[in-house]
Amino acid sequence: MDLSDTGGAVTIISGLVILTGVLGVLVPVLPGLLLTWSGVLLWSLLGGGSGGARLLVAVLATLIAGLGLVTKFVWPGKKLKDTGVPASAVAVGGVLGLIGFFVVPVIGLVLGFILGVWLMELRRLGSERAWPSTRSAIAAVGLSLLVELAAALLIAVLWLFGLAFA
């Protein structure tokens, strides 16, 4: 592939954006699913190959990204509601997670979230029931991450098929 070829350069840049998006799902600072979708959109608008195939990939990637975003919030939210973890506990966990991110880079986000939820649940439920409730919140956040990762990976694979058949 010649880099002076615009289509080839767009394909490489799109691939890097998609890869950054997939990795961004695992690094909470980056908008992973949005980056993955943006890389596919860039390729479908400016890349080489069949316009119909690129359009089909863009439409399917948009549907997957939209479904992934909705599912990422609805499914774990329902699980949290079913277990009785209040949104305020998750919000405090999020705030402490952001503070923790700057105090202890990257891992502080996780530690701050867990500490915040546990402290809120400790105040609300007492010491015996605080940790099981905190585990439920951690499981819901993990489910959210897995849904987003699955959507990003599906979009990346769809793009690879688009490259092969466009």
VENWOWO-V114848 format. One record per pair of residues at least 6 apart in sequence whose ideal C-beta (glycine too) atoms are under 6 Angstrom apart, sorted by the first residue. I is the first residue (numbers start at 1). GAP is how many residues later the second one is. If there is no record, write none. Layout:
# VENWOWO-V114848
i=<I:I>
gap=<GAP:GAP>
This chain:
# VENWOWO-V114848
i=<1:2:3:7:7:10:10:11:14:14:14:17:17:18:18:18:18:20:21:21:21:21:22:22:22:24:24:24:25:25:25:25:28:32:33:33:33:33:33:36:36:37:37:40:40:40:41:44:44:44:49:50:53:53:53:54:57:57:60:61:61:64:64:64:68:71:72:72:72:76:76:76:79:80:83:85:85:85:89:89:89:90:92:92:93:93:93:96:96:96:97:97:97:99:100:100:100:100:101:101:117:117:118:118:121:121:121:122:125>
gap=<7:6:6:40:41:36:37:36:25:28:29:18:22:18:21:138:141:15:11:14:15:131:14:130:134:6:8:11:7:123:124:127:81:120:32:35:115:118:119:116:119:24:28:21:115:119:17:10:13:14:117:116:109:112:113:112:101:105:98:94:97:87:90:91:83:76:72:75:76:64:67:68:61:60:53:48:51:52:28:31:32:47:24:28:20:23:24:16:19:20:12:15:16:13:8:9:11:12:7:8:17:20:12:16:9:12:13:8:8>
